[in-house]
């Protein structure tokens, strides 16, 4: 693979060191230069290919909606003066047939102010009630924020806060004016401790800073995508494309944290350490159910199996609409969409459990999670468990193409080792067996 700036393994590339700090102080962000030194559109190549088309559709719909609103208001005034209130009432009876139109009529003039107020209040709550990361408070997490901001070319380091999670694992990014901030729930720091999975925390933080660098929290983007976000299927699709883009940003800095994040999102902060992410990703390709597709189409984030598949197979962008192709391993269990006649009987399942116990690596049998400040040296490393070849599974003839890949797919990290490759294996997960 190439190793120049921005390429995998090169300065600013996947798995490479952060780029050197700019020699001069970047100019202040404003309406025309964007949050990063890459301009108002940022780094377009790293974006999911569906993001900008959906964004422009959203902008066009919002502009058309404001034009229609203006025409409706002018028509109301003109008809009131020229033909009287009865004609105006008839017009609004026709308009009121569709509740969605009434919502737009009420929301459109108020939304810019409501959005500005809501963002101001959210930022105020974070400043008033959360812990601010700094060089002296949660410096490890703050360093991750700063390094991501530097690598992504942000003009200013975003504010960063730790919010009490109450058992919820979450993080988000937002802004107010030209200020930007990220919020990390406290439970994520349990995942990110040195005894656990610091690279997973780095991926999450870089993902959130990626949202900022890509302009996803811009006030004007929020206003001009207001209409598309109300439309089923289209609104969630725009959101999912932005999540894939943010994953690409996260992968540029912490590719080896990607398996940990997929384990976290599917198994939680304790059991995530026991999730086999290759088995998780393969299910994306083996379940063609319409209802799985519908679950994805209606979701603001890619469903976890599809997202894991996208992070493992960096030769193509994440799937927005149709399930991705390519399972690396065949599962001993049938996919969930098939008739129940193919499901195992209790005797069959007990036989599979016994067969798995005979080949299960030492130290991987008791899957009850990992907790902070407990010695797990007798067990295999966390990432080795997550990325191992699934037990009782056969390698299929599917192979992830060798890189280099498109920028939006990002490629493998330095040295060509896939973070999802089973222990001791280099390159994209396993070429199929020959002969």
C-alpha positions in Angstrom: 0.0 0.0 0.0 1.2 3.6 -0.5 2.6 5.3 2.6 2.3 9.0 1.7 0.3 11.5 3.8 -3.2 10.4 4.4 -2.6 6.8 3.1 -2.8 3.8 5.3 0.2 3.7 7.5 1.4 7.2 6.4 1.2 10.4 8.4 -2.5 11.0 9.0 -3.4 7.7 7.5 -4.9 4.5 8.9 -2.9 3.3 11.8 -0.2 5.9 11.1 1.1 8.6 13.5 -0.9 11.9 13.8 0.3 14.5 11.3 2.6 17.2 12.5 1.0 20.3 14.0 0.5 23.1 11.5 3.1 25.7 11.6 0.7 28.6 12.0 -2.5 29.0 14.0 -5.5 28.1 11.8 -8.0 30.9 11.2 -11.2 31.0 13.2 -14.1 29.0 11.8 -16.7 31.0 10.0 -19.6 30.6 7.7 -17.5 29.9 4.6 -14.4 28.1 5.7 -15.8 25.2 7.8 -14.8 23.6 11.0 -11.6 22.1 9.5 -8.7 23.4 7.4 -10.1 21.2 4.5 -12.8 23.7 3.6 -16.5 23.9 4.1 -17.2 20.4 2.7 -14.2 18.9 4.6 -12.6 15.7 3.3 -15.2 14.5 0.7 -13.3 11.3 -0.1 -13.7 9.9 3.4 -17.4 10.4 3.4 -19.8 7.5 2.7 -20.8 7.8 -1.0 -24.5 8.1 -0.1 -24.1 11.1 2.3 -23.7 14.1 0.0 -26.4 13.0 -2.5 -28.9 12.5 0.4 -27.7 15.8 1.9 -28.4 17.7 -1.3 -31.8 16.0 -1.6 -32.5 17.2 1.9 -31.5 20.8 1.2 -33.6 20.8 -2.0 -36.7 19.5 -0.1 -36.2 22.1 2.6 -35.9 25.0 0.1 -39.0 23.8 -1.7 -40.9 23.5 1.6 -40.0 27.1 2.5 -41.0 28.3 -1.0 -44.4 26.4 -0.6 -44.8 27.9 2.9 -44.2 31.4 1.6 -46.7 30.9 -1.3 -49.3 29.5 1.1 -48.9 32.5 3.5 -49.1 35.0 0.6 -52.1 33.3 -0.8 -53.8 33.4 2.5 -53.3 37.2 2.8 -54.3 37.9 -0.8 -57.4 35.7 -0.6 -58.4 37.3 2.7 -58.3 40.7 1.1 -59.8 39.9 -2.3 -62.3 37.1 -1.6 -63.0 37.1 2.1 -62.5 34.7 5.1 -64.7 32.0 3.6 -62.3 31.4 0.8 -59.4 31.3 3.2 -61.2 28.8 5.3 -61.7 26.6 2.3 -58.0 26.8 1.3 -56.9 25.7 4.8 -59.5 22.9 4.9 -57.7 21.4 1.8 -54.3 22.0 3.4 -55.5 20.3 6.6 -56.3 17.1 4.9 -52.7 16.0 5.3 -51.5 16.3 9.0 -47.9 16.3 7.8 -48.5 19.5 5.9 -50.0 21.2 8.9 -46.9 20.1 10.9 -44.6 21.7 8.3 -46.7 24.9 8.2 -46.3 25.2 12.0 -42.7 24.0 12.3 -40.9 25.6 9.3 -41.0 29.2 10.5 -40.1 28.3 14.1 -37.5 25.6 13.5 -34.4 27.8 13.1 -35.1 29.5 16.4 -36.1 26.3 18.2 -32.9 24.5 16.9 -30.7 27.4 18.0 -32.4 27.5 21.5 -32.2 23.7 21.9 -28.5 23.6 21.0 -27.7 26.5 23.3 -29.5 24.8 26.2 -27.8 21.4 25.5 -24.4 23.1 25.6 -25.3 25.0 28.8 -26.4 21.8 30.5 -23.2 20.1 29.6 -21.2 23.0 31.0 -23.3 23.2 34.2 -23.7 19.5 35.0 -20.9 17.4 33.4 -17.2 17.0 34.0 -15.1 18.9 31.5 -12.1 17.0 30.1 -8.9 18.9 30.2 -5.1 18.4 30.5 -5.7 18.0 34.3 -9.0 16.1 34.3 -9.4 12.8 32.4 -6.2 13.6 30.5 -6.2 10.3 28.7 -9.6 10.9 27.1 -8.8 14.5 26.4 -5.6 13.5 24.6 -7.7 11.2 22.4 -10.0 14.2 21.5 -7.0 16.5 20.8 -5.2 13.9 18.6 -8.3 13.3 16.6 -8.9 17.0 16.2 -5.3 17.4 15.0 -5.5 14.5 12.5 -8.8 15.6 11.1 -7.6 19.2 10.6 -10.0 20.9 12.9 -9.5 24.6 13.4 -10.2 24.4 17.2 -10.2 21.5 19.6 -13.8 20.8 20.6 -14.9 20.9 24.2 -15.2 17.5 25.7 -17.4 16.4 28.6 -18.0 13.3 30.7 -21.6 12.8 31.6 -22.9 10.3 34.2 -24.1 7.2 32.2 -26.2 5.4 34.7 -25.4 2.1 33.0 -25.9 3.5 29.4 -23.0 3.3 27.0 -23.3 6.3 24.7 -21.5 9.3 23.2 -22.6 12.1 21.0 -21.4 15.3 19.3 -23.1 18.7 18.9 -22.4 22.4 18.7 -23.6 25.9 19.3 -22.5 28.8 17.1 -19.0 27.9 15.9 -18.3 26.0 19.2 -18.2 22.2 19.0 -18.3 19.6 21.8 -18.4 15.9 22.4 -20.0 14.1 25.3 -18.8 10.7 26.5 -21.0 8.8 29.0 -19.0 7.7 32.1 -19.6 4.0 31.4 -17.5 4.2 28.3 -14.4 4.9 30.5 -15.0 1.5 32.1 -14.5 0.0 28.7 -11.6 2.2 27.9 -9.4 1.6 30.9 -5.9 0.2 30.3 -7.0 -3.2 31.8 -9.9 -3.3 29.3 -10.0 -1.8 25.8 -8.5 1.7 25.4 -8.5 1.4 21.6 -12.3 1.0 21.6 -12.6 4.2 23.6 -10.3 5.9 21.1 -12.4 4.7 18.2 -15.6 6.1 19.8 -14.0 9.4 20.6 -12.6 9.7 17.1 -16.0 8.7 15.6 -17.6 11.6 17.5 -14.9 14.1 16.5 -15.3 12.8 13.0 -19.0 13.9 13.1 -17.7 17.4 13.9 -15.0 17.4 11.2 -17.6 16.2 8.6 -19.9 19.1 9.5 -22.7 16.8 10.7 -23.6 19.1 13.6 -23.5 22.4 11.7 -26.5 24.6 12.6 -27.2 25.3 8.9 -27.0 21.6 8.0 -29.5 20.9 10.8 -31.9 23.6 9.5 -31.6 22.6 5.9 -32.1 18.9 6.5 -35.1 19.4 8.8 -37.6 18.3 6.2 -35.9 15.1 5.0 -35.5 14.0 8.6 -39.3 14.0 8.9 -39.6 11.6 5.9 -39.6 7.9 6.7 -36.8 5.9 5.0 -35.0 9.0 3.5 -34.4 10.7 6.9 -32.9 7.6 8.6 -30.8 6.9 5.4 -29.1 10.3 5.7 -28.4 9.6 9.4 -27.0 6.2 8.6 -24.7 7.5 5.9 -23.3 10.0 8.4 -22.7 7.3 10.9 -20.7 5.3 8.3 -18.7 8.5 7.5 -18.0 8.9 11.2 -16.9 5.3 11.4 -14.5 6.0 8.6 -13.0 8.8 10.6 -12.8 6.6 13.7 -11.1 3.8 11.7 -8.4 6.2 10.4 -7.1 6.7 14.0 -8.1 3.5 15.8 -8.6 0.6 13.4 -7.8 -1.9 16.1 -10.6 -0.5 18.2 -13.2 -1.3 15.6 -13.8 -5.0 16.8 -14.0 -3.8 20.4 -16.7 -1.2 19.5 -18.7 -3.8 17.7 -18.5 -6.1 20.6 -19.5 -3.2 22.9 -22.5 -2.2 20.8 -23.8 -5.8 20.6 -22.9 -7.3 23.9 -22.6 -4.3 26.3 -19.6 -3.0 28.3 -18.9 -6.3 30.1 -20.0 -9.1 27.7 -18.7 -7.2 24.7 -15.3 -8.7 25.4 -16.7 -12.2 24.7 -18.4 -11.3 21.4 -17.0 -13.0 18.3 -17.2 -10.1 15.9 -16.5 -12.3 12.8 -19.6 -14.3 13.6 -21.5 -11.1 14.2 -20.4 -9.6 10.8 -21.1 -12.8 8.9 -24.8 -12.7 9.9 -25.2 -9.5 7.9 -24.5 -11.5 4.7 -26.5 -14.6 5.6 -29.9 -13.1 6.6 -31.8 -11.7 3.6 -35.0 -11.2 5.5 -37.2 -8.3 4.4 -37.8 -7.4 8.1 -34.1 -7.2 8.8 -33.9 -4.8 5.9 -36.8 -2.8 7.2 -35.2 -2.7 10.7 -32.2 -1.1 9.0 -34.1 1.2 6.7 -36.0 2.7 9.7 -32.9 3.0 12.0 -30.8 6.2 12.5 -27.7 4.0 12.8 -26.7 1.0 10.6 -27.9 -2.2 12.3 -25.0 -3.7 14.2 -24.4 -6.7 12.0 -24.2 -4.5 8.8 -22.0 -2.0 10.6 -19.6 -4.8 11.8 -19.4 -6.1 8.2 -18.6 -2.7 6.9 -15.7 -2.2 9.4 -14.3 -5.7 8.6 -14.6 -5.5 4.8 -12.9 -2.2 4.0 -13.0 -2.8 0.2 -16.4 -1.2 -0.1 -18.5 1.4 1.7 -21.1 0.4 4.3 -24.4 -0.9 3.0 -27.3 1.7 3.2 -30.1 -0.3 1.6 -29.3 -3.9 0.7 -27.5 -6.4 3.0 -23.8 -6.7 2.2 -22.4 -9.8 0.5 -19.7 -12.1 1.7 -19.6 -14.3 4.8 -16.2 -15.5 5.8 -17.4 -18.5 7.8 -20.4 -20.8 7.7 -22.4 -21.0 10.9 -23.5 -24.3 12.6 -26.8 -22.6 13.2 -29.2 -21.7 10.4 -30.0 -18.0 9.8 -33.0 -16.7 11.5 -35.2 -16.2 8.4 -35.5 -19.9 7.5 -38.3 -22.3 8.4 -38.2 -23.7 11.9 -37.8 -27.2 10.4 -34.1 -26.3 9.9 -33.6 -25.3 13.5 -31.7 -27.8 15.7 -33.5 -30.0 18.1 -32.4 -29.9 21.8 -30.4 -33.0 21.2 -28.8 -31.5 18.1 -27.9 -28.3 20.1 -26.4 -30.3 23.0 -24.3 -32.3 20.5 -23.0 -29.0 19.0 -22.2 -27.7 22.5 -20.2 -30.9 23.3 -18.3 -30.6 20.0 -17.5 -27.0 20.7 -16.2 -27.8 24.2 -13.8 -30.3 22.7 -12.2 -27.7 20.5 -12.7 -24.6 22.6 -9.3 -22.8 23.3 -8.3 -22.9 27.0 -9.5 -20.0 29.0 -12.5 -19.1 26.7 -15.2 -21.3 28.2 -16.6 -19.1 31.0 -18.1 -16.1 29.1 -19.3 -13.9 31.8 -17.6 -10.7 30.8 -14.6 -8.7 31.8 -14.5 -6.2 34.7 -12.1 -3.5 35.7 -9.2 -4.3 38.1 -9.5 -8.1 37.7 -6.5 -10.1 36.5 -7.4 -11.9 33.3 -3.8 -13.0 32.4 -4.9 -16.6 32.5 -7.3 -16.0 29.7 -6.5 -15.2 26.0 -6.2 -11.5 25.2 -9.5 -9.7 24.7 -9.0 -9.0 21.0 -7.9 -12.6 20.3 -11.3 -13.8 21.7 -13.3 -11.3 19.7 -11.5 -11.9 16.3 -11.0 -15.7 16.5 -12.4 -18.0 13.8 -15.9 -19.0 15.0 -16.0 -22.6 16.5 -17.6 -25.3 14.5 -17.5 -23.1 11.4 -16.0 -23.8 8.0 -14.1 -21.1 6.0 -16.1 -20.2 2.9 -14.7 -19.4 -0.5 -15.4 -15.6 0.1 -12.3 -13.5 0.3 -12.0 -9.8 1.0 -10.0 -8.2 -1.8 -6.6 -7.0 -1.0 -6.2 -3.2 -0.8 -5.5 -0.4 -1.3 -9.1 0.7 -1.2 -11.0 3.8 -1.9 -10.7 6.6 0.7 -14.3 6.1 1.9 -13.4 2.5 2.6 -10.1 3.4 4.2 -8.2 0.2 3.7 -6.3 -1.9 6.3 -4.0 -0.3 8.9 -0.2 -0.2 8.6 1.5 -3.5 7.8 -1.6 -4.9 6.1 -3.0 -6.6 9.2 -6.8 -6.5 9.4 -8.1 -5.7 12.9 -10.7 -8.4 12.4 -8.2 -11.1 11.3 -7.9 -14.1 13.7 -4.8 -14.2 15.9 -1.6 -14.8 13.9 -3.2 -14.0 10.5 -2.1 -11.1 8.4 -4.0 -9.2 5.8 -7.8 -9.2 5.3 -9.4 -12.1 7.2 -8.2 -15.4 5.8 -8.0 -16.3 2.2 -10.1 -19.4 1.6 -8.5 -22.8 1.8 -7.2 -24.2 -1.5 -7.7 -27.7 -2.9 
